[in-house]
Amino acid sequence: MNESERKNLEHELNATLGRACEAARGEIPGFQWVTHVMEYGEVTTNIHVVWVFDSNRHLAEALRAGHEAYLNHLTEEALEAAGVTVSDIRQHVDFDSEEECARAHGGDWKLRLTSEPEHVH
């Protein structure tokens, strides 16, 4: 993937995941934001989308309430709209919280997202 293709893909992912984020904010208590991490080789195997909640409690409540399926669906729609198709969306979605990042990485999301995964799958 060349530089122009990477920029276009980033732009598309930011737009489609941004729409997914807005949809989730209106539906799920405690949900804050969404981001993605990927290497640009084979995007379909190494993209990960992380849905972030304000607290561990809200994250646990969302998962207990069955919102994982909804967030997986939003993720799959967003990726497909950006031209990225994956075989099993569950392998590409993680859940995390501001509380856990503060505890484990002092609130440094860049460090957290680029270090060994500790997210809830």
C-alpha positions as CSV (number, residue, x, y, z in Angstrom):
1,M,0.0,0.0,0.0
2,N,1.5,3.3,-1.0
3,E,1.3,6.6,0.9
4,S,-1.7,7.9,-1.0
5,E,-3.6,4.7,-0.5
6,R,-2.8,4.8,3.3
7,K,-4.0,8.3,3.6
8,N,-7.2,7.5,1.7
9,L,-7.8,4.5,3.9
10,E,-7.2,6.4,7.1
11,H,-9.6,9.1,5.9
12,E,-12.3,6.6,5.1
13,L,-11.8,4.7,8.4
14,N,-12.0,7.9,10.4
15,A,-15.2,8.9,8.7
16,T,-16.9,5.5,8.9
17,L,-15.8,4.8,12.5
18,G,-16.8,8.4,13.4
19,R,-20.4,7.6,12.3
20,A,-20.3,4.4,14.2
21,C,-19.1,6.2,17.3
22,E,-22.0,8.7,17.1
23,A,-24.5,5.9,16.8
24,A,-23.1,4.0,19.8
25,R,-22.9,7.2,22.0
26,G,-26.7,7.6,21.6
27,E,-27.3,4.0,22.6
28,I,-24.8,2.8,25.2
29,P,-24.3,4.4,28.6
30,G,-20.6,5.1,29.4
31,F,-19.4,4.7,25.9
32,Q,-16.8,7.4,25.1
33,W,-14.9,6.9,21.8
34,V,-13.6,4.5,19.3
35,T,-10.2,4.1,17.6
36,H,-8.3,1.7,15.4
37,V,-4.8,0.4,15.2
38,M,-3.4,-1.3,12.2
39,E,-0.3,-2.1,10.2
40,Y,-0.5,-1.3,6.5
41,G,0.6,-4.6,5.1
42,E,-2.4,-6.9,5.0
43,V,-5.0,-4.6,6.6
44,T,-7.7,-7.4,6.7
45,T,-5.6,-9.4,9.1
46,N,-4.1,-6.7,11.3
47,I,-6.7,-4.0,11.9
48,H,-8.1,-3.8,15.4
49,V,-10.9,-1.5,16.5
50,V,-11.1,-0.5,20.1
51,W,-14.3,0.7,21.7
52,V,-13.5,2.8,24.8
53,F,-15.8,3.3,27.9
54,D,-15.4,5.7,30.7
55,S,-15.2,3.0,33.4
56,N,-14.8,-0.7,33.9
57,R,-18.3,-0.8,35.4
58,H,-19.9,0.7,32.3
59,L,-17.9,-1.6,30.1
60,A,-18.9,-4.7,32.0
61,E,-22.6,-3.5,32.0
62,A,-22.5,-2.9,28.2
63,L,-21.1,-6.4,27.6
64,R,-23.6,-8.0,30.0
65,A,-26.4,-6.2,28.2
66,G,-25.4,-7.7,24.9
67,H,-24.0,-4.5,23.3
68,E,-20.9,-6.4,22.1
69,A,-23.0,-7.8,19.1
70,Y,-24.2,-4.2,18.3
71,L,-20.6,-2.8,18.4
72,N,-19.3,-5.7,16.3
73,H,-22.1,-4.9,13.8
74,L,-21.2,-1.2,13.7
75,T,-17.6,-2.1,13.3
76,E,-18.2,-4.5,10.5
77,E,-20.4,-1.9,8.7
78,A,-17.7,0.8,9.2
79,L,-14.9,-1.3,7.9
80,E,-16.8,-2.5,4.9
81,A,-17.8,1.1,4.0
82,A,-14.1,1.9,4.1
83,G,-13.4,-1.0,1.8
84,V,-12.0,-3.4,4.4
85,T,-13.5,-6.8,4.7
86,V,-12.5,-9.2,7.5
87,S,-13.5,-12.9,7.9
88,D,-14.5,-12.8,11.6
89,I,-15.2,-9.3,13.0
90,R,-14.8,-10.6,16.6
91,Q,-11.1,-11.1,16.0
92,H,-10.8,-7.4,15.1
93,V,-12.7,-5.7,17.9
94,D,-11.5,-5.0,21.4
95,F,-13.1,-3.1,24.4
96,D,-11.3,-1.0,26.9
97,S,-11.9,1.8,29.4
98,E,-10.4,5.1,30.4
99,E,-10.2,3.7,34.0
100,E,-8.1,0.7,32.9
101,C,-5.8,2.9,30.8
102,A,-5.2,5.2,33.7
103,R,-4.5,2.3,36.0
104,A,-2.2,0.4,33.7
105,H,-0.6,3.1,31.5
106,G,-1.0,6.3,33.4
107,G,-3.7,7.5,30.9
108,D,-1.2,7.2,28.0
109,W,-3.4,5.8,25.2
110,K,-0.6,5.8,22.6
111,L,1.4,3.6,24.9
112,R,-1.5,1.4,25.7
113,L,-2.6,0.9,22.1
114,T,0.9,0.1,20.9
115,S,1.9,-2.2,23.8
116,E,0.9,-5.8,24.4
117,P,-2.9,-6.1,24.2
118,E,-4.7,-6.0,27.5
119,H,-8.1,-5.2,26.2
120,V,-11.3,-7.2,26.7
121,H,-12.2,-9.3,23.7
